[in-house]
Amino acid sequence: MLQAFDVAVVEPDSGFDPRSAKTPNTAWFAYVSVGEVLPSRAYFKDIPKAWLSGSNDAWNARVVDQAADGWPAFYVDKVITPLWERGYRGFFLDTLDSYHLVAKTDADRARQEAGMVRVLQAIKARYPDA
């Protein structure tokens, strides 16, 4: 059924292997959360606690400080690269607005937005075809 679609977005922890899919005309994109992290994600334990700036109780997720200096490199190394190695060639980026849960001033929002731009630039620098 999915061969009818040009792009399919998959939850990467579902166990699906895009390399074994028999759909040559479908690009497999991994769903990734940029602004939040679930404690169930394998990389959660490696995130410095100082980078976790709040919570989204609706999803039981932690909000990540996008302005943290090491966050762009961490995100590419620990989130994007393992998915690329598993065969995903695109990424559906979600929770880009989660910083609004913790950034209450214009200055805080500007810092978070600038940090998120650095994350996106880091992804594009490493994987320009994604």
ZIRAJO-V327563 format. One record per pair of residues at least 12 apart in sequence whose C-alpha atoms are under 8 Angstrom apart, sorted by the first residue. I is the first residue (numbers start at 1). J is the second residue. D is the distance in whole Angstrom. If there is no record, write none. Layout:
[[I	J	D] [I	J	D]]
This chain:
[[2	23	8] [2	26	7] [3	23	5] [3	24	8] [3	25	7] [3	26	6] [4	26	8] [5	25	8] [5	26	6] [6	25	6] [6	26	5] [6	27	6] [7	26	5] [7	27	5] [7	28	6] [7	29	7] [8	26	7] [8	27	6] [8	28	5] [8	29	6] [9	28	6] [9	29	5] [9	30	6] [9	31	6] [9	91	8] [9	92	7] [10	28	7] [10	29	6] [10	30	5] [10	31	6] [11	30	6] [11	31	5] [11	32	8] [12	30	6] [12	31	7] [12	83	8] [17	86	7] [17	87	7] [18	86	7] [18	87	6] [18	88	6] [19	86	7] [19	87	5] [27	88	8] [27	89	7] [27	90	7] [28	87	8] [28	88	6] [28	89	6] [28	90	7] [29	88	6] [29	89	6] [29	90	4] [29	91	5] [29	92	6] [30	83	7] [30	88	6] [30	89	8] [30	90	6] [30	91	5] [30	92	6] [31	91	6] [31	92	5] [31	93	6] [31	94	7] [32	79	8] [32	91	7] [32	92	6] [32	93	5] [32	94	6] [33	93	6] [33	94	5] [33	95	6] [33	96	8] [34	64	8] [34	93	6] [34	94	6] [34	95	6] [34	96	6] [35	63	6] [35	64	6] [35	65	8] [35	66	7] [35	94	7] [35	95	5] [35	96	5] [35	97	7] [35	98	5] [35	99	7] [36	56	8] [36	61	6] [36	62	5] [36	63	4] [36	64	5] [36	95	6] [36	98	7] [37	61	5] [37	62	5] [37	63	7] [37	64	7] [38	60	7] [38	61	5] [38	62	6] [39	61	7] [39	62	8] [43	78	6] [43	79	7] [51	64	6] [51	65	5] [51	66	8] [51	68	6] [51	71	8] [52	64	5] [52	65	6] [53	65	6] [53	102	7] [54	101	7] [54	102	6] [55	101	8] [56	98	8] [56	101	8] [63	98	7] [63	99	7] [63	101	8] [63	102	8] [64	99	8] [65	99	7] [65	112	7] [66	99	8] [66	111	8] [66	112	5] [66	113	7] [66	114	8] [66	115	5] [66	116	5] [66	119	8] [67	111	6] [67	112	5] [67	113	8] [67	114	7] [67	115	4] [67	116	7] [68	115	7] [71	119	7] [72	115	8] [72	116	8] [72	118	6] [72	119	4] [72	120	8] [72	122	6] [73	119	8] [73	122	7] [75	119	7] [76	119	8] [76	122	7] [76	123	6] [76	126	8] [80	123	7] [89	129	8] [89	130	5] [90	130	5] [91	130	7] [96	116	8] [99	112	7]]
